[in-house]
Amino acid sequence: MFIIDRFEGKWAVIEYGDVTFNMPREVLPEGAKEGDVLSINIEVDKKTTEEQSGKIDKLIDDLFD
């Protein structure tokens, strides 16, 4: 369970069990407030990952050619 503990400027302090971490406030849903429980779904964007990998490969090739 992810709970918004508090806001510190542009950051939301999130509690996850015994751990706290900061998350940019701008990624939270509009109207999110202290005490709200967040539902988070994280997935890998394979297409964008492949595009990024291609860009890095090209930079490496350009650097060593």
OpenMM code with the backbone's topology and positions (N, CA, C; nanometers):
from openmm import Vec3, app, unit

residues = "MET PHE ILE ILE ASP ARG PHE GLU GLY LYS TRP ALA VAL ILE GLU TYR GLY ASP VAL THR PHE ASN MET PRO ARG GLU VAL LEU PRO GLU GLY ALA LYS GLU GLY ASP VAL LEU SER ILE ASN ILE GLU VAL ASP LYS LYS THR THR GLU GLU GLN SER GLY LYS ILE ASP LYS LEU ILE ASP ASP LEU PHE ASP".split()
positions = [
    Vec3(0.0844, -0.1168, 0.0000),
    Vec3(0.0000, 0.0000, 0.0000),
    Vec3(0.0900, 0.1245, 0.0000),
    Vec3(0.0658, 0.2145, -0.0915),
    Vec3(0.1387, 0.3403, -0.1035),
    Vec3(0.0501, 0.4521, -0.0500),
    Vec3(0.0998, 0.5244, 0.0490),
    Vec3(0.0202, 0.6293, 0.1124),
    Vec3(0.0959, 0.7616, 0.1034),
    Vec3(0.0239, 0.8662, 0.0653),
    Vec3(0.0852, 0.9993, 0.0642),
    Vec3(0.0953, 1.0463, 0.2089),
    Vec3(0.2186, 1.0584, 0.2574),
    Vec3(0.2413, 1.1031, 0.3947),
    Vec3(0.2303, 1.2546, 0.4049),
    Vec3(0.3024, 1.3227, 0.3129),
    Vec3(0.3032, 1.4694, 0.3168),
    Vec3(0.3617, 1.5224, 0.1862),
    Vec3(0.3527, 1.6521, 0.1710),
    Vec3(0.4134, 1.7199, 0.0569),
    Vec3(0.5252, 1.8101, 0.1071),
    Vec3(0.6352, 1.8103, 0.0336),
    Vec3(0.7484, 1.8982, 0.0619),
    Vec3(0.7859, 1.9672, -0.0686),
    Vec3(0.7313, 2.0864, -0.0888),
    Vec3(0.7562, 2.1584, -0.2130),
    Vec3(0.7022, 2.0815, -0.3322),
    Vec3(0.7906, 2.0513, -0.4256),
    Vec3(0.7510, 1.9803, -0.5478),
    Vec3(0.7451, 1.8289, -0.5294),
    Vec3(0.7691, 1.7815, -0.4079),
    Vec3(0.7771, 1.6382, -0.3815),
    Vec3(0.6638, 1.5910, -0.2919),
    Vec3(0.6187, 1.4687, -0.3185),
    Vec3(0.5280, 1.3988, -0.2289),
    Vec3(0.6106, 1.2928, -0.1574),
    Vec3(0.5967, 1.2850, -0.0265),
    Vec3(0.6645, 1.1809, 0.0497),
    Vec3(0.5665, 1.0645, 0.0606),
    Vec3(0.6077, 0.9499, 0.0072),
    Vec3(0.5210, 0.8327, -0.0012),
    Vec3(0.5681, 0.7289, 0.0996),
    Vec3(0.4754, 0.6717, 0.1726),
    Vec3(0.5048, 0.5616, 0.2632),
    Vec3(0.4694, 0.4303, 0.1941),
    Vec3(0.5610, 0.3364, 0.2043),
    Vec3(0.5368, 0.2006, 0.1551),
    Vec3(0.5869, 0.1062, 0.2634),
    Vec3(0.4974, 0.0614, 0.3471),
    Vec3(0.5382, -0.0185, 0.4625),
    Vec3(0.6246, 0.0666, 0.5543),
    Vec3(0.7451, 0.0162, 0.5836),
    Vec3(0.8380, 0.0878, 0.6715),
    Vec3(0.9306, 0.1807, 0.5943),
    Vec3(0.9106, 0.1928, 0.4646),
    Vec3(0.9988, 0.2715, 0.3781),
    Vec3(0.9261, 0.3974, 0.3335),
    Vec3(0.9991, 0.5088, 0.3262),
    Vec3(0.9439, 0.6292, 0.2647),
    Vec3(1.0343, 0.6704, 0.1500),
    Vec3(0.9746, 0.7285, 0.0480),
    Vec3(1.0507, 0.7785, -0.0660),
    Vec3(0.9788, 0.8983, -0.1243),
    Vec3(1.0524, 0.9769, -0.2015),
    Vec3(0.9957, 1.0956, -0.2656),
    Vec3(0.9515, 1.0635, -0.4070),
    Vec3(0.8428, 1.1256, -0.4458),
    Vec3(0.7892, 1.1126, -0.5813),
    Vec3(0.7541, 1.2533, -0.6279),
    Vec3(0.7855, 1.2870, -0.7522),
    Vec3(0.7471, 1.4206, -0.7994),
    Vec3(0.5961, 1.4410, -0.7851),
    Vec3(0.5606, 1.5507, -0.7266),
    Vec3(0.4194, 1.5814, -0.7035),
    Vec3(0.3411, 1.5851, -0.8355),
    Vec3(0.4081, 1.6282, -0.9416),
    Vec3(0.3409, 1.6438, -1.0711),
    Vec3(0.2923, 1.5120, -1.1313),
    Vec3(0.3430, 1.3970, -1.0862),
    Vec3(0.2969, 1.2700, -1.1424),
    Vec3(0.1746, 1.2151, -1.0704),
    Vec3(0.1377, 1.2783, -0.9596),
    Vec3(0.0201, 1.2337, -0.8860),
    Vec3(-0.1070, 1.2853, -0.9520),
    Vec3(-0.2160, 1.2151, -0.9317),
    Vec3(-0.3431, 1.2628, -0.9877),
    Vec3(-0.3810, 1.3983, -0.9280),
    Vec3(-0.4468, 1.4802, -1.0073),
    Vec3(-0.4936, 1.6091, -0.9582),
    Vec3(-0.5846, 1.5879, -0.8383),
    Vec3(-0.5639, 1.6667, -0.7359),
    Vec3(-0.6475, 1.6571, -0.6167),
    Vec3(-0.5963, 1.5577, -0.5130),
    Vec3(-0.4857, 1.4876, -0.5421),
    Vec3(-0.4306, 1.3941, -0.4445),
    Vec3(-0.3899, 1.4719, -0.3198),
    Vec3(-0.4164, 1.4122, -0.2038),
    Vec3(-0.3876, 1.4820, -0.0794),
    Vec3(-0.3259, 1.3868, 0.0227),
    Vec3(-0.2717, 1.4459, 0.1294),
    Vec3(-0.2119, 1.3677, 0.2364),
    Vec3(-0.3123, 1.2646, 0.2875),
    Vec3(-0.2623, 1.1429, 0.3067),
    Vec3(-0.3479, 1.0355, 0.3560),
    Vec3(-0.4093, 0.9511, 0.2461),
    Vec3(-0.4080, 1.0009, 0.1217),
    Vec3(-0.4629, 0.9226, 0.0112),
    Vec3(-0.3785, 0.7982, -0.0130),
    Vec3(-0.4465, 0.6877, -0.0434),
    Vec3(-0.3801, 0.5635, -0.0803),
    Vec3(-0.3718, 0.5594, -0.2319),
    Vec3(-0.2507, 0.5315, -0.2823),
    Vec3(-0.2281, 0.5314, -0.4258),
    Vec3(-0.2305, 0.3901, -0.4821),
    Vec3(-0.2893, 0.3765, -0.5972),
    Vec3(-0.2826, 0.2530, -0.6742),
    Vec3(-0.1812, 0.2774, -0.7852),
    Vec3(-0.0745, 0.1990, -0.7865),
    Vec3(0.0335, 0.2206, -0.8818),
    Vec3(0.0485, 0.0983, -0.9704),
    Vec3(0.0486, 0.1222, -1.1008),
    Vec3(0.0685, 0.0162, -1.1990),
    Vec3(0.1917, 0.0518, -1.2811),
    Vec3(0.2956, -0.0287, -1.2706),
    Vec3(0.4199, -0.0021, -1.3427),
    Vec3(0.4406, -0.1124, -1.4442),
    Vec3(0.4728, -0.0721, -1.5660),
    Vec3(0.5000, -0.1703, -1.6708),
    Vec3(0.6163, -0.1221, -1.7556),
    Vec3(0.6800, -0.2154, -1.8228),
    Vec3(0.7911, -0.1824, -1.9105),
    Vec3(0.7351, -0.1419, -2.0467),
    Vec3(0.7802, -0.0285, -2.0987),
    Vec3(0.7429, 0.0177, -2.2320),
    Vec3(0.8493, -0.0345, -2.3281),
    Vec3(0.8256, -0.1529, -2.3815),
    Vec3(0.9264, -0.2215, -2.4642),
    Vec3(0.9607, -0.1428, -2.5898),
    Vec3(0.8625, -0.0817, -2.6534),
    Vec3(0.8881, -0.0070, -2.7764),
    Vec3(0.9833, 0.1093, -2.7494),
    Vec3(0.9534, 0.1890, -2.6469),
    Vec3(1.0383, 0.3034, -2.6153),
    Vec3(1.1756, 0.2578, -2.5667),
    Vec3(1.1809, 0.1471, -2.4937),
    Vec3(1.3092, 0.0916, -2.4493),
    Vec3(1.3959, 0.0573, -2.5695),
    Vec3(1.3368, -0.0058, -2.6688),
    Vec3(1.4115, -0.0412, -2.7904),
    Vec3(1.4580, 0.0842, -2.8642),
    Vec3(1.3719, 0.1864, -2.8708),
    Vec3(1.4106, 0.3120, -2.9363),
    Vec3(1.5289, 0.3764, -2.8636),
    Vec3(1.5236, 0.3789, -2.7309),
    Vec3(1.6330, 0.4363, -2.6525),
    Vec3(1.7619, 0.3574, -2.6739),
    Vec3(1.7505, 0.2273, -2.6762),
    Vec3(1.8666, 0.1411, -2.6981),
    Vec3(1.9282, 0.1693, -2.8346),
    Vec3(1.8451, 0.1889, -2.9362),
    Vec3(1.8939, 0.2219, -3.0702),
    Vec3(1.9667, 0.3551, -3.0723),
    Vec3(1.9137, 0.4539, -2.9995),
    Vec3(1.9790, 0.5849, -2.9930),
    Vec3(2.1163, 0.5735, -2.9270),
    Vec3(2.1243, 0.4956, -2.8207),
    Vec3(2.2515, 0.4774, -2.7508),
    Vec3(2.3515, 0.4048, -2.8401),
    Vec3(2.3055, 0.3015, -2.9092),
    Vec3(2.3941, 0.2295, -3.0014),
    Vec3(2.4487, 0.3240, -3.1084),
    Vec3(2.3623, 0.4115, -3.1604),
    Vec3(2.4064, 0.5053, -3.2635),
    Vec3(2.5104, 0.6024, -3.2061),
    Vec3(2.4870, 0.6522, -3.0859),
    Vec3(2.5856, 0.7434, -3.0239),
    Vec3(2.7191, 0.6740, -3.0038),
    Vec3(2.7167, 0.5502, -2.9631),
    Vec3(2.8412, 0.4737, -2.9446),
    Vec3(2.9122, 0.4551, -3.0781),
    Vec3(2.8361, 0.4184, -3.1795),
    Vec3(2.8947, 0.4020, -3.3133),
    Vec3(2.9575, 0.5319, -3.3623),
    Vec3(2.8847, 0.6439, -3.3442),
    Vec3(2.9368, 0.7746, -3.3868),
    Vec3(3.0629, 0.8127, -3.3098),
    Vec3(3.0687, 0.7776, -3.1842),
    Vec3(3.1817, 0.8120, -3.1008),
    Vec3(3.3075, 0.7350, -3.1405),
    Vec3(3.2915, 0.6093, -3.1773),
    Vec3(3.4066, 0.5256, -3.2057),
    Vec3(3.4357, 0.5069, -3.3542),
    Vec3(3.3631, 0.5730, -3.4409),
    Vec3(3.3892, 0.5636, -3.5856),
    Vec3(3.4836, 0.6709, -3.6310),
] * unit.nanometer
topology = app.Topology()
chain = topology.addChain("A")
for resn in residues:
    res = topology.addResidue(resn, chain)
    for name in ("N", "CA", "C"):
        topology.addAtom(name, app.Element.getBySymbol(name[0]), res)
